[in-house]
Amino acid sequence: MLRVVLADDENKILLLLLQKLIDWKRLGYEIVGTANDGLRALELVREKQPHLLITDVRMPGCSGIELIQRAKELQPDLHFIIISGYRKFEYAQNALKYGVEDYLLKPLKQEELTGILLRLSDKLGKEAALEFQLKKSGERQQELLMDVLQNAAERQQPFLDTAQAYVGYGFRFTEGVCFAALIKVDVSNAAQYQDSYQIMIRHALEIVRRELRSLTDIYAVSARKEGIAVLLHMREYQTVEVTQCFTKIRKEIEQQRDMFLYIRCTICLGGRKFRLEQASSSMREALWCCRDRLCRAQSWRDAETEQLAFDQRYCMGTAQKKRFQVAAECLDEERFEQELDTCFRAVLSLEDLSGQMLEDWFYQVLEACLYGMQQNGQAEERFEENMEEKFWLCPDAQSVFQLLRQEIGRELRRLRDERSLREMRPITEAKRYMQQHYREALRLEDVSSAVGFNATYFSTLFKKETGQNFMDYLTELRISKAKELLCGETLSVQDVAEMVGYSDLKYFSRLFKKATGVSPSDYKKLYK
């Protein structure tokens, strides 16, 4: 059994709800202690060595966050679930920083807490593993089914027939109607708070599954980068029931403001179909509506009542595409930003701009810039894939613009730094070679050949990286070495001149005086 300590300052919640709401034993848990304040909870952690501590945020004696910190010191492997009766963004973020498994709001929902406990028991080992694995197996089948559905939608191909869906994925379609839907959750700073976002999506999935069960027995649900994708089968489409179900889903998801200051949920329904093979068309329609929220923010989109302009696409002009390519090839961030700003304003001014057209623009900018950047090296691994995922985290057109500006700008800077390092490497090797051979009659051609470069290119590169031409740098190096030697007592000026590569004493003396302001002889006298 997995040992649990419950800590809450409200006796009613603690004793009646937390203990009675859940069949702890069936899930593989044993409640080994309860506490009404943080200090007592710490004593129980020390005494009982529990696997899990469930605590309220507000606790007398010490706060829930402080309790977690101190309990971690006593038992580093302890797991936590935070429960709160109020919504506060900072508390949720702080809790997650300390490795809290989940963050729940009162009033607690049995299914939600049960799901967390099942997941945690699987993670810890496992006495409720069989039930959990059966549940996950069904969810995995649904995920695979939704993969097939979306691929068919994107390729504009028919979906599976009734027999294929049932035999392969357990999805039973009989007479009636089917349709696809996307539930898109947009939040503030999703990319910055990925862990919080994933927890919120997990909660949203549980909400969707729970509410769909009241609508139909035959459905599939999967969390994807585009949103929570749904496929439903109903004997008969009931407009009021469907509207009530999805509206409740939207409102419950938007109430999760404990982890994000801003949440907007958009329901996108595809058209109703009477053959399962047509479900891909319904999903394509839902996807179009989902993309279009970037241009028109509405909580409810229904393909049955809208004109979906699938044929209306954006195509970037050749000249504009070339300007993006050149800016990226030159790794010129300022020029890229100017082109992006100009192009974005032109796109926003388009009549009847749709989310699909905005996506077209996004990928065409990305493609042109990637082509240009490849002339200077490879883009970071998974850069394009990450950009696609982040595109679907954008809640509006301005966010799409900022994504391109920030991420491509960052990649241009990275490639520019890499190029600088590549160019500096031969210069560093050249300097090392000159340090070793400055006594010899060194020529530009000798040094450039030693580092494997053409003399003309090397000369230009050397001046760019050091700010000096080759001969000035060599002269400075030799005079610096001469100054060290002249400080000794045994060497003559002639000896020093020859040792630093000058056989002509007059020429050496002239160079030395030009560099230091005094002759070699006077310099030697100064440091005797």
C-alpha positions as CSV (number, residue, x, y, z in Angstrom):
1,M,0.0,0.0,0.0
2,L,1.1,3.5,-0.7
3,R,1.1,5.7,2.4
4,V,-0.8,9.0,2.3
5,V,-0.9,12.0,4.7
6,L,-3.7,14.4,4.4
7,A,-3.3,18.0,5.6
8,D,-6.1,20.6,5.5
9,D,-7.3,23.2,7.9
10,E,-11.0,22.6,7.2
11,N,-12.1,19.5,9.2
12,K,-15.2,19.0,7.0
13,I,-13.2,18.8,3.8
14,L,-10.5,16.7,5.4
15,L,-12.6,14.1,7.1
16,L,-15.8,14.0,5.0
17,L,-14.5,14.7,1.5
18,L,-11.0,13.6,1.1
19,Q,-11.4,10.4,3.0
20,K,-14.9,9.5,1.8
21,L,-14.7,10.7,-1.8
22,I,-12.1,8.2,-2.8
23,D,-11.9,4.4,-2.4
24,W,-8.3,4.7,-1.3
25,K,-7.8,1.0,-0.7
26,R,-9.0,0.0,-4.1
27,L,-6.5,2.4,-5.6
28,G,-3.7,1.0,-3.6
29,Y,-3.4,3.8,-0.9
30,E,-3.6,3.9,2.9
31,I,-4.3,7.1,4.8
32,V,-1.7,6.9,7.6
33,G,-2.4,10.3,9.2
34,T,-4.3,13.6,9.0
35,A,-3.3,17.0,10.1
36,N,-5.1,20.4,10.6
37,D,-1.9,22.5,10.5
38,G,1.4,22.5,8.8
39,L,3.6,21.7,11.8
40,R,1.5,18.5,12.6
41,A,1.8,17.5,9.0
42,L,5.6,17.8,9.2
43,E,5.5,15.5,12.3
44,L,3.5,12.9,10.4
45,V,6.0,13.0,7.5
46,R,8.8,12.4,9.9
47,E,6.9,9.6,11.8
48,K,5.0,7.8,9.0
49,Q,7.4,8.3,6.0
50,P,4.5,8.6,3.5
51,H,4.7,8.2,-0.2
52,L,2.3,11.1,-0.8
53,L,1.3,14.3,1.0
54,I,-2.0,16.0,0.0
55,T,-2.1,19.5,1.4
56,D,-4.0,22.7,1.3
57,V,-2.2,25.9,0.2
58,R,-3.3,27.8,3.3
59,M,-2.3,26.1,6.4
60,P,-1.9,27.4,10.0
61,G,1.6,26.9,11.4
62,C,3.2,27.1,8.0
63,S,1.9,27.6,4.5
64,G,1.4,24.7,2.0
65,I,4.5,25.9,0.0
66,E,6.6,26.1,3.2
67,L,5.3,22.7,4.2
68,I,6.4,21.3,0.9
69,Q,9.9,22.8,1.2
70,R,10.4,21.5,4.7
71,A,8.9,18.1,4.0
72,K,11.3,17.7,1.0
73,E,14.2,18.2,3.4
74,L,12.9,15.4,5.6
75,Q,12.0,13.1,2.8
76,P,13.4,14.0,-0.7
77,D,11.4,11.4,-2.6
78,L,8.0,12.5,-1.2
79,H,5.3,13.4,-3.7
80,F,2.8,16.2,-3.3
81,I,-0.7,17.2,-4.5
82,I,-1.7,20.8,-3.7
83,I,-5.4,21.6,-3.0
84,S,-6.6,25.2,-2.9
85,G,-10.0,26.9,-2.2
86,Y,-8.9,30.0,-4.2
87,R,-7.3,30.8,-7.5
88,K,-3.9,32.4,-7.3
89,F,-1.5,32.3,-10.2
90,E,1.7,32.8,-8.1
91,Y,0.9,29.9,-5.8
92,A,0.4,27.5,-8.6
93,Q,3.7,28.4,-10.3
94,N,5.6,28.2,-7.0
95,A,4.1,24.9,-6.2
96,L,5.1,23.4,-9.5
97,K,8.7,24.7,-9.0
98,Y,9.0,22.4,-6.1
99,G,7.9,19.3,-8.0
100,V,4.3,19.1,-7.0
101,E,2.5,16.4,-8.9
102,D,-0.7,18.4,-9.5
103,Y,-2.7,21.4,-8.3
104,L,-6.4,21.0,-7.7
105,L,-9.1,23.5,-6.9
106,K,-12.0,23.1,-4.5
107,P,-14.7,21.8,-4.8
108,L,-12.8,18.6,-5.6
109,K,-14.1,16.3,-8.3
110,Q,-13.9,12.6,-7.7
111,E,-12.8,11.6,-11.2
112,E,-10.2,14.2,-11.3
113,L,-8.5,13.2,-8.1
114,T,-8.9,9.5,-8.9
115,G,-7.1,10.0,-12.2
116,I,-4.2,11.8,-10.5
117,L,-4.0,9.1,-7.9
118,L,-4.0,6.3,-10.5
119,R,-1.3,8.0,-12.5
120,L,0.8,8.5,-9.4
121,S,0.3,4.9,-8.2
122,D,1.6,3.7,-11.5
123,K,4.6,6.0,-11.2
124,L,5.3,4.9,-7.6
125,G,4.8,1.2,-8.2
126,K,2.0,0.1,-8.8
127,E,-0.6,-1.7,-6.8
128,A,-3.3,-0.2,-9.0
129,A,-1.3,-0.9,-12.1
130,L,-3.7,-3.2,-13.9
131,E,-6.6,-0.8,-13.8
132,F,-4.4,2.1,-14.8
133,Q,-2.9,0.1,-17.7
134,L,-6.3,-0.9,-19.0
135,K,-7.4,2.7,-18.9
136,K,-4.2,3.9,-20.7
137,S,-4.6,1.1,-23.3
138,G,-8.0,2.4,-24.3
139,E,-6.7,6.0,-24.4
140,R,-3.8,4.9,-26.6
141,Q,-6.2,3.3,-29.0
142,Q,-8.1,6.5,-29.2
143,E,-4.8,8.5,-29.8
144,L,-3.9,6.2,-32.7
145,L,-7.4,6.5,-34.2
146,M,-7.2,10.3,-34.0
147,D,-3.7,10.1,-35.7
148,V,-5.3,8.3,-38.6
149,L,-8.2,10.7,-38.7
150,Q,-6.0,13.8,-38.8
151,N,-3.7,12.4,-41.5
152,A,-6.7,11.6,-43.6
153,A,-8.1,15.1,-43.1
154,E,-4.8,16.8,-44.0
155,R,-4.5,14.6,-47.2
156,Q,-8.1,15.1,-48.0
157,Q,-8.6,11.3,-48.1
158,P,-11.5,9.2,-46.8
159,F,-11.4,8.0,-43.2
160,L,-11.6,4.4,-42.1
161,D,-14.8,2.4,-42.9
162,T,-16.9,1.0,-40.1
163,A,-15.2,-2.4,-39.9
164,Q,-11.6,-1.0,-40.0
165,A,-12.4,1.5,-37.1
166,Y,-13.9,-1.3,-35.0
167,V,-11.4,-4.1,-35.6
168,G,-8.3,-1.8,-35.5
169,Y,-9.3,0.7,-32.7
170,G,-12.5,-0.5,-31.0
171,F,-14.5,2.4,-32.4
172,R,-18.1,1.2,-33.0
173,F,-20.0,3.2,-35.7
174,T,-23.6,2.1,-36.4
175,E,-26.4,4.0,-38.0
176,G,-26.5,7.6,-37.0
177,V,-24.3,10.7,-37.3
178,C,-20.6,11.4,-36.6
179,F,-18.6,14.5,-36.4
180,A,-15.2,15.8,-35.4
181,A,-14.4,18.6,-33.1
182,L,-11.4,20.5,-31.8
183,I,-11.3,22.1,-28.4
184,K,-8.5,24.7,-28.6
185,V,-7.1,26.1,-25.3
186,D,-5.1,29.3,-25.7
187,V,-3.2,30.6,-22.7
188,S,-0.8,33.4,-21.9
189,N,2.9,32.4,-22.1
190,A,2.3,28.7,-22.9
191,A,5.8,28.3,-24.3
192,Q,7.3,29.8,-21.1
193,Y,5.3,27.6,-18.8
194,Q,5.3,24.3,-20.6
195,D,4.9,22.1,-17.5
196,S,1.9,24.2,-16.3
197,Y,0.4,24.0,-19.8
198,Q,0.7,20.2,-20.0
199,I,-0.9,19.8,-16.5
200,M,-3.7,22.1,-17.6
201,I,-4.2,20.1,-20.9
202,R,-4.3,16.9,-18.8
203,H,-7.1,18.4,-16.7
204,A,-8.9,19.6,-19.8
205,L,-8.7,16.0,-21.2
206,E,-10.4,14.7,-18.1
207,I,-13.1,17.3,-18.3
208,V,-13.7,16.5,-22.0
209,R,-13.9,12.7,-21.3
210,R,-16.2,13.2,-18.3
211,E,-18.7,15.4,-20.1
212,L,-18.7,13.4,-23.4
213,R,-19.8,10.3,-21.5
214,S,-23.1,12.1,-20.7
215,L,-23.6,12.8,-24.4
216,T,-22.6,9.5,-26.1
217,D,-21.0,6.1,-25.4
218,I,-19.0,6.1,-28.6
219,Y,-16.2,8.7,-28.9
220,A,-12.5,9.1,-29.2
221,V,-10.4,11.9,-27.6
222,S,-6.7,12.8,-28.0
223,A,-4.6,15.8,-27.0
224,R,-2.7,17.1,-30.0
225,K,-0.6,20.2,-30.8
226,E,-3.7,21.6,-32.7
227,G,-5.9,21.1,-29.6
228,I,-8.0,18.4,-28.0
229,A,-9.3,16.4,-30.9
230,V,-12.7,14.6,-30.6
231,L,-14.6,12.2,-32.8
232,L,-18.2,11.4,-31.8
233,H,-20.9,9.1,-32.9
234,M,-24.6,9.7,-32.0
235,R,-27.7,7.9,-32.9
236,E,-29.3,11.3,-33.7
237,Y,-27.7,14.7,-33.5
238,Q,-29.2,16.7,-30.7
239,T,-28.4,20.4,-31.1
240,V,-29.3,21.5,-27.6
241,E,-27.5,18.6,-25.8
242,V,-24.3,19.0,-27.9
243,T,-24.3,22.8,-27.3
244,Q,-24.8,22.3,-23.6
245,C,-22.1,19.6,-23.4
246,F,-19.4,21.6,-25.2
247,T,-20.3,24.9,-23.5
248,K,-19.9,23.2,-20.1
249,I,-16.5,21.8,-21.3
250,R,-15.4,25.3,-22.4
251,K,-16.5,27.0,-19.2
252,E,-14.8,24.4,-16.9
253,I,-11.6,24.6,-18.8
254,E,-11.6,28.4,-18.6
255,Q,-12.1,28.2,-14.9
256,Q,-8.6,26.8,-14.5
257,R,-7.1,30.2,-13.9
258,D,-5.0,29.0,-11.0
259,M,-2.1,28.3,-13.3
260,F,-2.6,31.0,-16.1
261,L,-3.8,34.5,-15.9
262,Y,-5.4,34.2,-19.3
263,I,-7.3,31.2,-20.7
264,R,-9.5,31.3,-23.8
265,C,-11.2,28.1,-25.0
266,T,-12.6,27.8,-28.5
267,I,-15.0,25.1,-29.5
268,C,-14.6,24.2,-33.2
269,L,-17.2,21.7,-34.6
270,G,-16.9,20.0,-37.9
271,G,-19.9,19.3,-40.1
272,R,-22.2,16.3,-39.3
273,K,-21.6,13.3,-41.5
274,F,-23.7,10.1,-42.0
275,R,-20.8,7.8,-43.1
276,L,-17.7,7.2,-41.0
277,E,-15.5,7.6,-44.1
278,Q,-16.6,11.3,-44.2
279,A,-15.3,12.0,-40.7
280,S,-12.0,13.2,-42.3
281,S,-13.9,16.0,-44.0
282,S,-15.5,16.9,-40.7
283,M,-12.0,17.1,-39.0
284,R,-10.7,19.2,-41.9
285,E,-13.6,21.6,-41.3
286,A,-12.9,21.7,-37.5
287,L,-9.2,22.4,-38.2
288,W,-10.1,25.3,-40.6
289,C,-12.2,26.9,-37.8
290,C,-9.5,26.3,-35.3
291,R,-6.9,28.1,-37.5
292,D,-9.3,30.9,-38.1
293,R,-9.5,31.8,-34.4
294,L,-6.1,33.6,-35.1
295,C,-8.0,36.2,-37.1
296,R,-11.5,36.0,-35.5
297,A,-11.6,35.3,-31.7
298,Q,-15.0,33.5,-31.0
299,S,-15.7,30.9,-28.4
300,W,-18.0,28.8,-30.7
301,R,-17.2,27.9,-34.3
302,D,-19.5,25.5,-36.2
303,A,-18.7,24.5,-39.8
304,E,-22.4,23.8,-40.4
305,T,-23.2,27.6,-40.0
306,E,-20.1,29.1,-41.6
307,Q,-18.6,29.6,-45.0
308,L,-15.3,27.9,-45.0
309,A,-13.0,29.3,-47.6
310,F,-10.7,26.3,-48.2
311,D,-9.7,27.6,-51.7
312,Q,-8.6,31.0,-50.4
313,R,-4.9,30.7,-49.8
314,Y,-1.9,33.0,-49.4
315,C,1.0,32.9,-51.8
316,M,4.1,35.1,-51.1
317,G,5.5,36.9,-54.1
318,T,8.9,35.8,-55.5
319,A,10.6,39.1,-54.8
320,Q,9.4,39.1,-51.2
321,K,10.5,35.5,-50.7
322,K,13.9,36.4,-52.2
323,R,14.3,39.3,-49.7
324,F,13.7,37.0,-46.8
325,Q,16.2,34.5,-48.2
326,V,18.9,37.2,-48.6
327,A,18.4,38.6,-45.1
328,A,18.7,35.1,-43.7
329,E,21.7,34.2,-45.8
330,C,23.5,37.4,-44.7
331,L,22.4,36.6,-41.1
332,D,21.2,40.1,-40.9
333,E,18.7,40.2,-38.1
334,E,17.8,43.9,-38.5
335,R,17.1,43.4,-42.2
336,F,15.0,40.3,-41.5
337,E,12.9,42.2,-38.9
338,Q,12.3,45.1,-41.3
339,E,11.1,42.6,-44.0
340,L,8.9,40.7,-41.5
341,D,7.3,43.9,-40.3
342,T,6.5,45.1,-43.8
343,C,5.3,41.8,-45.0
344,F,3.1,41.2,-41.9
345,R,1.4,44.6,-42.2
346,A,0.7,43.8,-45.9
347,V,-0.9,40.4,-44.9
348,L,-3.1,42.0,-42.2
349,S,-4.4,44.4,-44.8
350,L,-5.6,41.5,-47.0
351,E,-9.4,41.4,-47.5
352,D,-11.0,38.4,-45.9
353,L,-7.8,37.2,-44.2
354,S,-8.3,33.8,-42.7
355,G,-6.4,31.7,-40.2
356,Q,-5.5,29.3,-43.0
357,M,-4.0,32.2,-45.0
358,L,-2.0,33.3,-42.0
359,E,-0.7,29.8,-41.5
360,D,0.4,29.8,-45.2
361,W,2.2,33.1,-44.6
362,F,3.9,31.7,-41.5
363,Y,5.3,28.6,-43.3
364,Q,6.4,30.6,-46.4
365,V,8.4,33.0,-44.2
366,L,9.9,30.1,-42.3
367,E,10.8,28.2,-45.5
368,A,12.4,31.2,-47.1
369,C,14.5,32.0,-44.0
370,L,15.5,28.4,-43.5
371,Y,16.7,28.2,-47.1
372,G,18.8,31.4,-46.6
373,M,20.2,30.2,-43.3
374,Q,21.3,26.9,-44.8
375,Q,24.0,28.8,-46.8
376,N,25.8,29.5,-43.5
377,G,25.2,26.2,-41.7
378,Q,22.4,23.9,-40.5
379,A,19.5,25.2,-38.4
380,E,19.3,23.9,-34.9
381,E,18.0,20.3,-34.7
382,R,14.2,20.2,-34.6
383,F,14.0,23.9,-35.2
384,E,11.3,23.6,-37.9
385,E,9.4,21.0,-35.9
386,N,9.5,23.2,-32.8
387,M,8.3,26.2,-34.8
388,E,5.3,24.1,-36.0
389,E,4.4,23.2,-32.4
390,K,4.8,26.8,-31.2
391,F,2.6,28.0,-34.0
392,W,-0.3,26.1,-32.5
393,L,0.4,27.8,-29.1
394,C,-0.2,31.2,-30.7
395,P,-3.6,32.7,-29.7
396,D,-3.7,35.4,-32.4
397,A,-2.1,36.9,-35.5
398,Q,0.2,39.2,-33.5
399,S,1.6,36.2,-31.6
400,V,2.4,34.4,-34.9
401,F,4.4,37.5,-35.9
402,Q,6.2,37.6,-32.6
403,L,7.0,33.9,-32.8
404,L,8.7,34.4,-36.2
405,R,10.5,37.5,-35.1
406,Q,11.9,36.0,-31.9
407,E,12.7,32.5,-32.9
408,I,14.2,33.2,-36.4
409,G,16.0,36.2,-34.9
410,R,17.5,33.9,-32.2
411,E,18.5,31.4,-34.8
412,L,20.2,34.1,-37.0
413,R,22.2,35.2,-33.9
414,R,23.2,31.6,-33.2
415,L,24.4,31.0,-36.7
416,R,26.2,34.3,-36.8
417,D,28.1,33.4,-33.6
418,E,28.9,30.0,-35.1
419,R,30.3,31.6,-38.2
420,S,32.3,34.0,-36.1
421,L,33.8,31.1,-34.2
422,R,34.6,29.3,-37.5
423,E,36.3,32.4,-38.9
424,M,38.2,33.0,-35.7
425,R,39.6,29.5,-35.5
426,P,42.1,30.0,-38.5
427,I,43.0,33.4,-37.1
428,T,43.8,31.9,-33.7
429,E,45.9,29.2,-35.5
430,A,47.6,31.9,-37.5
431,K,48.5,33.9,-34.4
432,R,49.9,30.8,-32.8
433,Y,52.0,30.1,-35.9
434,M,53.3,33.7,-35.9
435,Q,54.2,33.4,-32.2
436,Q,56.3,30.3,-33.1
437,H,57.9,31.7,-36.3
438,Y,58.2,35.5,-35.9
439,R,62.1,35.2,-36.0
440,E,61.8,34.0,-39.6
441,A,61.3,36.0,-42.7
442,L,57.5,35.5,-42.6
443,R,55.3,36.4,-45.5
444,L,51.5,36.6,-45.7
445,E,51.6,33.6,-48.1
446,D,53.5,31.5,-45.6
447,V,51.0,32.0,-42.8
448,S,47.9,31.7,-45.0
449,S,49.2,28.4,-46.4
450,A,50.0,27.1,-42.9
451,V,46.3,27.5,-41.9
452,G,44.9,26.3,-45.2
453,F,43.5,29.5,-46.7
454,N,43.9,31.5,-49.9
455,A,46.2,34.5,-49.2
456,T,43.8,37.1,-50.4
457,Y,40.8,35.7,-48.4
458,F,43.1,35.2,-45.4
459,S,44.3,38.8,-45.5
460,T,40.7,40.1,-45.6
461,L,39.6,37.8,-42.8
462,F,42.7,38.7,-40.6
463,K,41.9,42.4,-40.9
464,K,38.2,41.8,-40.1
465,E,38.9,39.7,-37.0
466,T,42.0,41.6,-35.5
467,G,41.5,45.1,-36.8
468,Q,45.0,45.1,-38.2
469,N,46.6,44.0,-41.5
470,F,49.0,41.1,-41.4
471,M,52.2,43.1,-41.5
472,D,51.2,45.6,-38.8
473,Y,50.3,42.7,-36.5
474,L,53.6,40.9,-37.2
475,T,55.5,44.2,-36.6
476,E,53.7,44.7,-33.3
477,L,54.5,41.1,-32.2
478,R,58.2,41.5,-33.1
479,I,58.5,44.9,-31.3
480,S,56.8,43.5,-28.2
481,K,59.3,40.6,-28.1
482,A,62.2,43.0,-28.7
483,K,61.1,45.1,-25.7
484,E,61.3,42.0,-23.5
485,L,64.8,41.1,-24.8
486,L,66.1,44.7,-24.4
487,C,65.3,44.7,-20.7
488,G,68.0,42.1,-20.2
489,E,71.7,43.0,-19.7
490,T,73.5,40.6,-22.1
491,L,72.1,41.3,-25.5
492,S,73.1,44.1,-27.9
493,V,70.5,46.0,-30.0
494,Q,71.9,44.2,-33.1
495,D,71.5,40.8,-31.3
496,V,67.9,41.7,-30.4
497,A,67.1,42.9,-34.0
498,E,68.2,39.6,-35.5
499,M,66.4,37.6,-32.8
500,V,63.1,39.1,-33.7
501,G,63.5,38.7,-37.4
502,Y,65.3,41.9,-38.6
503,S,68.7,41.7,-40.3
504,D,68.7,45.4,-41.1
505,L,69.5,47.3,-37.8
506,K,68.5,50.7,-39.2
507,Y,65.1,49.4,-40.4
508,F,64.5,47.7,-37.0
509,S,65.5,50.9,-35.1
510,R,63.1,53.0,-37.2
511,L,60.2,50.6,-36.6
512,F,61.0,50.4,-32.9
513,K,61.1,54.2,-32.4
514,K,57.9,54.6,-34.4
515,A,56.1,52.1,-32.1
516,T,57.6,53.2,-28.8
517,G,58.7,56.8,-29.3
518,V,62.3,56.0,-28.3
519,S,65.2,54.3,-30.0
520,P,66.1,50.7,-29.0
521,S,69.3,52.0,-27.4
522,D,67.5,54.6,-25.3
523,Y,64.9,52.0,-24.4
524,K,67.6,49.6,-23.2
525,K,69.2,52.4,-21.1
526,L,65.8,53.2,-19.5
527,Y,65.5,49.6,-18.2
528,K,69.1,48.9,-17.1
